[in-house]
Structure formats: structure tokens, C-alpha cells
Amino acid sequence: MSTQPLKIERAGGVARVVMSRPEVHNAFDEALIASLTQAFRELDADESVRVIVLAGEGKSFSAGADLNWMQRQSAAPLEANLEDARKLAELFRTIAACAKPTIARVHGAALGGGMGLASACDICVASSAAAFATSEVKFGIIPSAISPYVIRAIGQRQATRYFQTAERITAQRAWELGLVHELAEAEGLDAAVDKVVEALLAGGPRAQTAAKELIRAVADRPIDADVIEDTARRIATLRATPEAKEGLSAFLEKRPAAWVGGR
């Protein structure tokens, strides 16, 4: 049995967070939830980290909730049960709110909370052999903690189907739904992830954080005077930053920007 639920590897500004419970298909329990939450918080605060890649050991990315953990919670008093559910919800919020670019590397099953992790990350790169599902109704529960991120990824209409049917979603179908950004054969999965990482490392780190904030600010809002004013202020503010000045200078001088050479 694995004694540590996570492994963290760092190289060249990239942190790889690897779930290490292969004997249970990287299913969530209290320890894995706490470790993932702490890892993403610490990596988000680490200025040397530019990109975070989330992966899983063994046959699966993550099979979702550990059923033994779920049984323990179902037998717990309401307040303890609720506190545990809050910790799970906070894990997904922490990943989704991360200021750094995040990539889910999905090589096998991503079920329940595993699909939630893939949805909470900014980008999902999956093997053609990967499979997804919101399987909770099969156990008499609902995909509550993951719902904001799955609905954001595939839309309300498709979520209405899959939340109720718990059907397996192939990697190809997940790509068609918009959950998966890039598909690769199993042997080419790491190369596909590395290609996305390379593109991310070429961008300005503060600009990438600002881009994520911009999406949250304008998504699903009417294009009214407030939105127009907000977007104007955001670009005007960013243009005056040292990062933007360096980026524009590097482009005009046909050289890599400082953050590219500095990694």
C-alpha cells in the first residue's frame, strides 16, 4: 500500500502533482483530499512554479470517492459529515481558483470526483483510452461538490443527461463535449502534455493570472457598459506593468521574453 498519497516533482518551473494510491485507483479519502488541497495552495504561492500538472499513478487517473471513506461519512453525525463535505468542496475550489495554469493529465478512468478534478483544472489532456463519468447516482448520491466545474466544462444541458444516467463517457465524447482539450494515444500523452506546458511557459505569468481573472469577470454577463469599462480598465492597467513592457519589447526585438529565458 502507498504510504504517501501524493508525489510532487519539480523541474523547469513545472510542478507535477501525482496522486499515489494506485491500489485503489487514486480514490479520494481524507488524507488525499487534505494533501491535494495543501499541495495546490503551496504551489500556487511558490513564485518559482509556472505550471501545475495533475496526474495519477497506476491504471486510473482517479476513480473518485473511496467507498470505505464514503461509508464512514454516511455513518458520521451530520456536523462531521458536513465538515468533511466542505473539505472536499474546498479542494475543487482551490484547484479552480489557482492563479497558475493547471493541466489534468488523464490516462485512464476519471470517475466522479476524478472527472471533477479534470473539470476544475484549466486544461485537460487525455489519452484516447481515458474514460469519464459522473457516476454518483449509482450509489444513491449526487455529484454535488464537482457540479460547478463539470457544468462549466460541458454545459448545463449535457450535465443534465450525465448527472442522471451516470453513463461512461469515452475520451472522444469528452473531447466533443468540451471537457477534454487535447486527445493523444497513450504512448504520446506525455508529449501532448509537454506541448501545452511549452506554450504556457512562453506566456507572461502575471498576464496568465489576469487572463483567468478576466474570464471569471466577464463569463455569462451581458455586454453592458459595466463590462466594457471593466475590460478597458483591465487592459490599461496591465499595459503599464513591467511584464507587459518586457513582452512588447521582446517581440519587437525578436528575442525571447525574460520569463522564457529565466525559467
Secondary structure, 3 states (H helix, E strand, C coil): CCCCCEEEEEECCEEEEEECCHHHCCCECHHHHHHHHHHHHHHHHCCCCCEEEEEECCCCCECCECHHHHHHHHCCCHHHHHHHHHHHHHHHHHHHCCCCCEEEEECCEEECHHHHHHHHCCEEEEECCCEEECCHHHHCCCCCCCHHHHHHHHCHHHHHHHHHHCCCEEHHHHHHHCCCCEEECHHHHHHHHHHHHHHHHCCCHHHHHHHHHHHHHHCCCCCCHHHHHHHHHHHHHHHCCHHHHHHHHHHHCCCCCHHHHCC
